[in-house]
C-alpha cells in the first residue's frame, strides 16, 4: 500500500523533467512542437497549484476543471497544426469552441467545480483519441512521410503518449465520481495508481518526442 501511495504522490516527476527539458530546448523546436510545449507548461502550472492545495488539505478539483478546458485548447492547437492541409482548421476551431461551451456549462450547472469533472474528461478523451487516430492515419501517407521525415519521430512519440494515456484512462474518467464515492479506499487507490502509471508513460513519451526533435 505504501508503495502504491508513493507512485501516486511522485507521478508528477516525469512531468517536472519534461517541463524543464522543454524550457531548455524551446528555441530549437519547430512550430508544432513549440505549440505542444505550451500544453506541457500549462500542465506543470496546474499540477503545481493543485499539489499546493492538496498538501494544504484544500479541495483542488477547481484546477481539474480548468485543466480540462485549457489543456484541450492547447492540444487542439497542436493537432490543428499537425493536421493542417488534411483537416480544415475551422473544423478544429469549431470543435474547440463547442467543447469549451460544454465544459463551462458542465462546471456551472452539472458537475460543480469542487467535484470530479468526469463529463469533461470523458468527452476530452474521446476527442483526443479521434485526433490521435487521425494523425496516425495521415502519417501513413507517403507524401507526408517525405515532407515531415525529420519531424515524424517526434510526432509519433507525442501522439502515442496522448493516445495511450487518454485511451487507457477513458473508463477511469467516465466512472470517476463513482470510483471516488462508492469504491473502497483500497480499490480507489489501485485505480488511481493505474492512472498515475499511464500518466508517467505519457510524459516519458513527451520527453522522447522532444529528444528526437529535428536538429535543422
C-alpha positions as a printed Julia matrix, in Angstrom:
216×3 Matrix{Float64}:
   0.0    0.0     0.0
   2.81   2.42    0.84
   4.45   1.65   -2.5
   1.24   2.48   -4.38
   0.87   5.73   -2.43
   4.41   6.67   -3.45
   3.53   6.13   -7.13
   0.55   8.48   -6.84
   2.48  11.08   -4.85
   5.5   11.17   -7.14
   3.78  10.64  -10.51
   4.5   14.32  -11.22
   8.27  13.73  -11.56
   8.19  12.83  -15.3
   6.13  16.0   -15.88
   8.72  18.03  -13.98
  11.56  16.54  -16.02
   9.91  17.08  -19.4
   8.92  20.63  -18.41
  12.5   21.57  -17.54
  13.75  19.94  -20.73
  11.1   21.72  -22.84
  12.22  25.06  -21.4
  15.83  24.2   -22.25
  15.17  23.25  -25.91
  12.21  25.55  -26.65
  14.09  27.83  -29.08
  15.23  24.79  -31.09
  11.72  23.45  -31.69
   9.54  23.6   -34.79
   6.21  25.42  -34.68
   4.27  22.22  -33.99
   6.48  21.24  -31.08
   6.51  24.76  -29.62
   2.73  24.76  -29.55
   2.83  21.37  -27.86
   5.19  22.63  -25.16
   2.53  25.18  -24.23
   0.4   22.22  -23.16
   3.31  20.87  -21.1
   3.9   24.25  -19.4
   0.18  24.65  -18.69
   0.03  21.13  -17.23
   3.01  21.89  -15.0
   1.45  25.09  -13.64
  -1.86  23.35  -12.93
  -0.03  20.45  -11.26
   1.97  22.86   -9.09
  -1.05  24.72   -7.72
  -3.05  21.51   -7.43
  -0.29  19.95   -5.31
  -0.06  23.04   -3.12
  -3.8   22.92   -2.39
  -3.65  19.15   -1.83
  -0.85  19.43    0.75
  -2.88  22.13    2.5
  -5.92  19.82    2.53
  -7.88  22.16    0.25
 -10.19  20.73   -2.4
  -8.18  21.1    -5.64
 -10.87  19.97   -8.06
 -11.32  23.5    -9.5
  -7.88  23.1   -11.06
  -9.06  19.92  -12.77
 -11.96  21.79  -14.35
  -9.54  24.48  -15.53
  -7.08  21.85  -16.79
  -9.74  20.1   -18.88
 -10.73  23.31  -20.67
  -7.28  24.84  -21.06
  -5.44  21.61  -21.77
  -7.81  20.69  -24.57
  -7.37  24.12  -26.17
  -3.6   23.69  -26.32
  -3.87  20.15  -27.66
  -6.41  21.26  -30.26
  -3.98  23.96  -31.4
  -1.24  21.33  -31.64
  -3.35  18.94  -33.69
  -4.62  21.79  -35.85
  -1.02  22.45  -36.88
  -0.17  18.75  -37.29
  -3.28  18.06  -39.38
  -3.01  21.25  -41.44
  -3.65  20.52  -45.1
  -5.78  17.48  -44.27
  -8.44  18.84  -41.95
  -9.84  22.34  -42.3
  -8.58  24.38  -39.3
 -12.08  25.84  -38.93
 -13.38  22.38  -38.06
 -10.94  22.04  -35.16
 -11.7   25.6   -34.02
 -15.42  24.77  -34.1
 -14.85  21.56  -32.09
 -12.81  23.54  -29.57
 -15.49  26.23  -29.22
 -18.26  23.67  -28.73
 -16.15  21.77  -26.21
 -15.43  24.94  -24.21
 -19.13  25.8   -24.09
 -19.86  22.25  -22.96
 -17.21  22.24  -20.2
 -18.26  25.66  -18.89
 -21.92  24.59  -18.85
 -20.96  21.31  -17.19
 -18.91  23.05  -14.48
 -21.6   25.65  -13.77
 -24.77  23.55  -13.87
 -24.0   19.8   -13.86
 -20.75  18.92  -12.06
 -19.74  21.52   -9.5
 -16.14  22.76   -9.69
 -15.46  21.06   -6.35
 -16.35  17.63   -7.76
 -14.56  15.34  -10.21
 -15.08  16.58  -13.77
 -15.85  13.17  -15.28
 -18.08  14.5   -18.07
 -15.5   16.95  -19.38
 -12.65  14.44  -19.1
 -14.64  11.75  -20.91
 -15.54  13.99  -23.85
 -12.0   15.36  -23.98
 -10.57  11.82  -24.05
 -12.82  10.81  -26.93
 -11.85  13.89  -28.96
  -8.11  13.45  -28.31
  -8.34   9.78  -29.3
 -10.02  10.83  -32.55
  -7.3   13.44  -33.2
  -4.53  10.96  -32.45
  -6.02   8.25  -34.68
  -6.37  10.82  -37.46
  -2.7   11.68  -37.02
  -1.69   8.02  -37.19
  -3.65   7.65  -40.42
  -2.19  10.76  -42.03
   1.37   9.85  -41.04
   1.0    6.67  -43.11
   0.7    8.8   -46.25
   3.88   8.57  -48.34
   3.83  12.29  -49.18
   3.5   13.23  -45.53
   6.32  10.84  -44.61
   8.56  12.54  -47.16
   7.65  16.13  -46.21
   7.79  15.54  -42.46
  10.53  12.94  -42.33
  12.55  14.77  -39.66
   9.51  15.62  -37.56
   7.82  12.21  -37.88
   9.64  10.54  -34.98
   8.8   13.38  -32.58
   5.16  13.43  -33.63
   4.85   9.65  -33.31
   6.22   9.68  -29.74
   3.99  12.57  -28.66
   0.91  11.26  -30.42
   1.47   7.79  -28.96
   1.79   9.23  -25.46
  -1.51  11.06  -25.79
  -3.27   8.05  -27.31
  -2.02   5.64  -24.64
  -2.97   7.96  -21.77
  -6.41   9.05  -22.94
  -7.49   5.64  -24.26
  -6.34   3.82  -21.1
  -7.9    6.41  -18.79
 -11.22   6.79  -20.6
 -13.14   4.39  -18.35
 -11.5    5.83  -15.23
 -12.61   9.33  -16.27
 -16.14   8.14  -17.1
 -16.59   6.38  -13.76
 -14.5    8.89  -11.8
 -17.23  10.09   -9.46
 -18.46   6.53   -8.84
 -14.92   5.37   -8.03
 -14.4    8.28   -5.63
 -17.67   7.92   -3.74
 -18.67   4.26   -3.87
 -15.48   2.18   -4.14
 -13.48   1.2    -1.07
 -10.45   3.32   -0.29
  -8.12   0.5    -1.34
  -9.9   -0.18   -4.64
  -9.98   3.53   -5.4
  -6.24   3.79   -4.72
  -5.46   0.94   -7.12
  -7.49   2.68   -9.82
  -5.61   5.94   -9.44
  -2.29   4.09   -9.34
  -3.11   2.73  -12.79
  -4.0    6.24  -13.9
  -0.74   7.63  -12.48
   1.22   4.88  -14.21
  -0.18   5.74  -17.65
   0.33   9.44  -16.91
   4.01   8.75  -16.27
   4.23   6.79  -19.53
   2.66   9.72  -21.38
   5.2   12.24  -20.07
   8.05   9.84  -20.84
   6.76   9.7   -24.42
   6.69  13.5   -24.47
  10.31  13.6   -23.38
  11.25  11.12  -26.11
   9.35  13.23  -28.65
  11.25  16.4   -27.71
  14.52  14.47  -27.55
  14.04  13.32  -31.16
  13.21  16.85  -32.34
  14.5   17.89  -35.79
  18.04  19.24  -35.5
  17.98  21.54  -38.54
